[in-house]
């Protein structure tokens, strides 16, 4: 057997000895320019791996002779941003929340910062558009259980609602008229019809008339004789179309019988004075604030 390479008859180039379906591979060398580029990329890759953090180890990674770290660069950039806005945050923290809208620069900064804080801390309950949901108030409308001016909104966000860890929290409890046997089933049913009548909803007029006295005795002290509510007590308006726990007859009966009470965290201890004021200004700017 001869070891002499086979020469292709057509091109005059020796073959590699590989053959597929009668097609033989020619042993043409790669272009020199291509080889030099390939060698350059190998050298570059070795240099890159040596200069930058690149090679994973068991519990760590190679740091690179250049000492570069993208994480460190990010921390520097974030620190620079924090430093640039620290003065405004401090100024907001030291300014009465009701006076912030009078300063255009503070107002713009507070609304932008409040929007960011809202998305992180509040949207989970009140919705991404602050539209609320069952048991969670809509922050865009004009119905405010605890008041909708800037001071009231600030107090609610800062100290929360029924938050046991804050002595200044918003707190009110509606009696469980059914569970505590204050009223019987028929009286509660009549009250539900009476309240639906106050709101202009379909109801049994006969049962509603019979419950007028019961409403005056048991409900008007918080909701008012006209049912329009009392923000100082956290008692909602019963005459509008906004219902936190539903306005159906069965839903009203259930709420009177064994009421649901929402809980909101006190945010000032978690977020700080400046961020809470930014949140207050942002929520008020949504259009429903008083």
Secondary structure by P-SEA (a helix, b strand, c coil): ccccccccccccccccccccccbbbbbccccaaaaaaaaaaaaaaaaaaacccccccccccccccccccaaaaaaaaaaaaaaaaaaaaaaaaacccccccccaaaaaaaaaaaaaaaaacccccccccccccccccccccccccccccaaaaaaaaaccccccccccccccccccccccccccaaaaaaaaaaaaaaacccccaaaaaaaaaaaaacccccccccccccccccccccccccccccccaaaaaaaaabbbbbbbccccccccaaaaaaaaaaaaaccccc
